[in-house]
Amino acid sequence: MTIDHHLREKLKALKLSGILHTLDVRVAQTQNGEIGTLEFLHLILQDEIERRAAAAAAQRIQKAAFQEEKTLEGFDFGALPKLRPAQIRDLATCTFIDRRESVILYGPTGVGKTHVAQGLGHMACRQGYRVLFTKVGKMLRSLLAAEPTRPGKRPLGATSLRTSLSSMTSAYRASASTRVRTCTRSYRKGS
């Protein structure tokens, strides 16, 4: 089917131009009798909803500032026998975010902490949460750079997936204690 120029313009005016991606297929299915007209309408609208959801997730993933494309699907659970895959899969549901619980990943270098953190972040982005990925060192530098007289300032931007700081080196403790208390208060308020 050739898409009429006027139809294309009307879909763009309604901000429904994504329908154009699957319209030919859906029209052909209707003409072949595979689907009825109401199902046709339902399917083209569902296609648009799915396209918008995918675009929004891709935008959240881009804004999350992940170091690399690391997902839980690409994680080799077999390489770490002490890691419980079921526990990571439970975290991947992201219910801890709604409960305002923290997740702390710790262990020696090279065991996959960053990969798991980015994988959980990807899952959160796909489920509609906003995420900002950062490592503790960068976070602490950002906290040190923040002005202590402006407690409402968010040095790292708004995030829904929060990082909890369980310990700091003594060099950071003295100079960042005020800022950490400010972040903790903001975290408790659910900002």
Buried (B, 14 or more C-beta within 10 A) or exposed (E): EEEEEEEBEEBEEEEBBBBBEBBEEBBEBBEEEEBEEEEBEEBBEEBBEEBEEEEEBEEBBEBBBBEEEBBBEEBEBEEBEEBEEEEBEEBBEBEBBEEEEEBEBEEEEEBBBBBBBBBBBBBBBBBEBBBBBBEEEEBBBBBEEBEBEEBEEBBBEEBBBBBEBEEBEEEBEEEBEBBBEBBEEBBEEEE
